[in-house]
Amino acid sequence: MIIVLDTNVLVSALLTPHGPPGRVLDLVLTGELTVAFDDRILDEYHSVLRRPKFGFADHDILEIVDYLAHVGLAVVATPLTVLLPDGDDLPFLEVASAASAILVTGNARHYPEALCGPVTVMTPAALLDQISSSYGTTPR
């Protein structure tokens, strides 16, 4: 299954690894989910994770972002003419659309269903529920 990880999910996963965002990241790290990205998304990951309030070490940031880039799916996204509530979220929607991926976010309100076309937007908990229902197992 291909997903696009909104930055807020990645940050939450690193801060609280035992919650739903952390379990989604675990599924990425074990290869059960594939993260689609483009350079804009990787740049945002780097930029946000470097904020002092999170306290992440530079080498840890490089390690996780480089890992995601290495095992993930690089996508060339087609620009969409959508006006999202937060324009900075558009790259995530564009990549999800180009990769036919599920967009996983903690801020679903930033991606109104009427504006997202065929892209499915889910919270980490909803994604885990869907995986559990589909495969009859409870994700770690």
CORZI-V987778 format. One record per residue. N is the residue number from 0. SS is DSSP state (a for helix, b for strand, c for the rest). OMEGA is omega in whole degrees, -180 to 180 (999 if undefined). BURIAL is + if it has 16 or more other ideal C-beta (glycine too) atoms within 10 Angstrom, else -. Layout:
((N	SS	OMEGA	BURIAL) (N	SS	OMEGA	BURIAL))
This chain:
((0	c	-180	-) (1	b	178	+) (2	b	167	+) (3	b	-179	+) (4	b	173	+) (5	c	-176	+) (6	a	-179	+) (7	a	178	+) (8	a	178	+) (9	a	179	+) (10	a	-180	+) (11	a	180	+) (12	a	-179	+) (13	a	-180	+) (14	a	-179	-) (15	c	-172	-) (16	c	-178	-) (17	c	177	-) (18	c	-180	-) (19	a	177	+) (20	a	178	+) (21	a	179	+) (22	a	175	+) (23	a	179	+) (24	a	176	+) (25	a	180	+) (26	a	174	+) (27	a	-177	+) (28	a	178	-) (29	c	177	-) (30	c	180	-) (31	c	173	-) (32	c	177	+) (33	b	179	+) (34	b	173	+) (35	b	-176	+) (36	b	165	+) (37	c	-176	+) (38	a	180	-) (39	a	180	-) (40	a	178	+) (41	a	178	+) (42	a	179	-) (43	a	176	+) (44	a	-180	+) (45	a	-175	-) (46	a	-177	-) (47	a	-178	-) (48	a	179	+) (49	c	-180	-) (50	c	-176	-) (51	a	-177	-) (52	a	-180	-) (53	a	177	-) (54	c	178	-) (55	c	177	+) (56	c	-179	-) (57	a	-178	-) (58	a	177	-) (59	a	178	-) (60	a	179	+) (61	a	-178	-) (62	a	-177	-) (63	a	-179	+) (64	a	177	+) (65	a	178	-) (66	a	180	-) (67	a	179	+) (68	a	-178	-) (69	a	-176	-) (70	a	-177	-) (71	c	-178	+) (72	b	177	+) (73	b	-174	-) (74	c	169	+) (75	c	-174	-) (76	c	174	+) (77	c	179	-) (78	c	177	-) (79	c	178	+) (80	c	-177	-) (81	c	176	+) (82	c	178	-) (83	c	177	+) (84	c	176	-) (85	c	-177	-) (86	a	178	-) (87	a	180	-) (88	a	-175	+) (89	a	179	+) (90	a	-180	+) (91	a	178	+) (92	a	180	+) (93	a	179	+) (94	a	178	+) (95	a	179	+) (96	a	-178	+) (97	a	-177	+) (98	a	-173	+) (99	c	-175	-) (100	c	172	+) (101	b	177	+) (102	b	-177	+) (103	b	-176	+) (104	c	171	+) (105	c	-178	+) (106	c	-177	-) (107	a	-179	+) (108	a	177	-) (109	a	-178	+) (110	c	-179	+) (111	c	-177	-) (112	a	-178	-) (113	a	-178	-) (114	a	-171	-) (115	c	177	+) (116	c	-176	-) (117	c	-178	-) (118	c	175	+) (119	c	179	+) (120	b	-177	+) (121	b	169	+) (122	c	176	+) (123	a	-179	+) (124	a	179	-) (125	a	177	-) (126	a	179	+) (127	a	177	+) (128	a	180	-) (129	a	179	-) (130	a	180	+) (131	a	180	-) (132	a	-177	-) (133	a	-173	-) (134	a	178	-) (135	c	179	-) (136	c	175	-) (137	c	178	-) (138	c	-179	+) (139	c	999	-))
